[in-house]
Amino acid sequence: MKNIFLFLEDLSRNNNRDWFHDNKKTYQEALGTFREFMGTILAGISKTDPSVGGLEAKDTIFRIYKDIRFSKDKTPYKTHFGGWMAKGGRKSTDAGYYFHLEPGNSFMAAGVWMPPKEQLTLIRQEIMYNPSTYLSVINDPAISKVYERGGKEDMLKKGPAGFPKDFEFMEEIKYKHYIFSKNYENKDVIKAGFAETVVNDYKGLYPLVDYLNHAMSFSGNE
C-alpha cells in the first residue's frame, strides 16, 4: 500500500495531464495494488454478505478521472482511490460497503449515501412502521461505540413530507444518508494484515447493510 500513498502524494503536487501521462506506469502499478486489495476485501465480505460474492474488484473501483464540467476545481484527477462494493457494483444504489484510500484521510464506510428518493422513502417508512428493529441495529454497542455516524450535516430541519409530524423518532427519518464509518491512520494502512482488519470492520456493519437492503427491497430495488 506504500506505493499507492507515494503515487497519490506525488499526484496531489502535480495534478495535471502532462505529469499523469509521464507517470502512467506508476499509476497502473498503484491501481494494481489497490485492485488486489479490493479483491481480498470482497472475498472477506462475501463470507458474511453473499450479495457481493459475484463481484470482481474491477466492478467496484471508481475511475481516477474527475468530471470537472461543473466544478470550480479544474484539476483533472482525484487524489484518492475509492471503491463501492454492493450488488451490481460501483453504480449500485443498494446499501453496501465503501473504501476510501487517501494519504491522511483513509476510511471505510457502510450503508447508503444519497439513495434515490424512492429508496429513501422506503427506508423512512420501514423505520416508522417498525422503529424497534431499526433502533436495535443502530444502537447496538457493536455499532454505536465503534463507528462514526455520517450524514448529520445534511439532515432535514423539519420532518419529510408525508410523514406524521408527531412520530416519536422523527430525528431518525430526517436523515438523507444512513451510513457509519471508521477512519484509519496511514500507519494502520501499511501494516501487515490490514485487509483482514477492514473485513472485520465491515462485518460489524453488516446488520445495518442487511436492514437497509431489506427496507428498500419492497420497491423491487435492483
N, C-alpha and C positions, 0 to 999 in steps of 0.2 A: 504493500500500500504506500510505501515511501515514494515510489516512482510517480504515483498519482499526485501526491502532495507537491512534489517538486515541479511537475508539469503545470499544475494549476497555479502555483505561486508565480512561476515564470509567465504564464498566460495573463495573470492579473496585472502584471507590469508591462505586458506587450500585447494588449488586446487589439490586434489589427490583423488584417488578412495576409499581409506580406509575411509577418512573423509566423503566423499559423501555417502558412504554406511551407515555409522553410523548416518547420518543426513537425511536419505531418507524421513522420515516422515515430517521433516521441509520443505524439498524441495517440497514435494507434497502439503503441505498447501500453500506455496508461489505460486506454479503453479496454484492451485485452485483459489486463489485471482486474479491472472493475467488472468486466463480464464474467470472469471466473469467480470472483467474489459473489456476485449476484446469483450465479448458478448454485453455489454452495448454500446460500441463504434460501433460495427457492426449495431446494431439496429438503432442507430442515423444516421450513414452514409447512410443506406439503404433508409431513407426518402428522401434523395437528390439524391442518386445514386442507383437505383433499381437493378443494375447488381450484387451487393454484397448481395442482400436480401436473397438468398438461402443458404448462408454460415452459418456455426456454428463456434464458437470460436476455437474449436479443429481443424478445417480445416485450420486455419490461423497461428497457433503458431509454431515457429521453435523449433526443438529439442535443448536441452541444451548441448548435447554431441557434441564435436568438431571432425572434421575429421583431424587427425594430421599426416596423412601419408606423406604429402609433406610440412609440416610446421616445422620451426626451433623451434617454441614454442610447446613443448610437453605436456603442461598442458591439461588435458582431457576435461575440461568443460568451456563453455562460462561463462562470469561473467555478463551477461545481459539476459533479456528476450526480445524477439522480435516477431513481427507478421506481415505478409503481407496479406492485405485484397484487393483481386481483384477477378474477376470472375474466378472460378476454384480453388481458394485457394492459399496456400503459394507457390506452384510450378508454378503458372501462370506467363506468360510473358506479360500479358496485363498491361496497366497502372493501378495503384491502389494506395493503402494507406499503409504506413509502420509506425509501432510504435516501439520505442526502449526505454526500461526501464532499467536504469543503474545508480547507485549512482554517482552523479556528471556529468552525460552525458545522460540525458533523452531527447528525441526529437520525433517529428512527421515529416513525410515527405510524399509527394505525387508526382506521375508522373511515370517515368520509369527509372530504373537503369540497365545499361548493357543489353539493349534489344538485341535479336539476330540480326545478320547482315541484314536479310531481312526486319525486322520490323524497324530497324534504317534507312535503305534506304527509306522506305515508309514515315517516319516522315520527313526526309530531303526533299523528293520530294514534299510533301504537303506544306512545308514551302516555297520552291522555286516557286511553281506554284501559291500559294495564300498567299504571305507574310503578307498582311494586316490583315487577320483574326488571324494569329498566333501572330503578334506583338500586336494586340489589347488585346489578352489574357494575355501575359506575362508582358505588360507594364501598365495594369490596376493597379492603385494605391492600389486597394484591394488586389493585389498580390505583386506587386513590393515594396511596402512600409511596408509590414507586414512580409514577408517571406524571407529567405535567399536562394539564388540560389546555387545549388550544381553542381559539375562536372567540374568546371573551371580548376582544376588541371590536368584533363585528356583530355582536348581539343586537337584536331589535330593542328599541327603547320601550315599545309597547308590544303587547301580545300580537301574534299573527292574526290576520283577518280570518274570520270563520271559526275561531276557537273561543269558547266561553271565557269571558274576562275574569271570572271568579275561580278558574281552575287552580287547585291548591299548589301545583308545581309549575306555575306559569313561567318561572325563570328558566326551566329546562327546555321549554318549547320556543323560547326567544333565540336560541342558538341557530345559526345558519350552517355551522360545521359541527360535527360530532367526532372529535379526534383527540387522542392523547399521544404524547411524545416523550422521548428521553434523549438527552444530549450526551455527546462523547467528546472527550478531550483528544487532542492529536496523539498523545502518548498511549491512549487506550486503543486507538485505531490501528496503530502499528504493532501492537502486542500479538504474540502468537496466540491463536485460539480466539481472536476477536469475532470471527464469523459465528462461532458457537455461542458467544455471549449475546450477539444480536438475535440469533434464532431463539434463544431463551427469553429475550425481552419481547419478541413478537408473540411467543407462546403465551405470555402473561396477558396480552391484549386480545387473544382470540375470542374470549367470551363477548367482548364489545363488537368485534367484526361480525361474529355469528348473529348477534342480536340485531344489528343494523341490516344485515342482508335478509334476515327473516322478515323484518318490518317492511323492507322495500319489495319483497317478493310478491306481494299482493297485487302489484301492477304488472306482473309478468316481466319484471326487470331483467334485461339480458346484458 
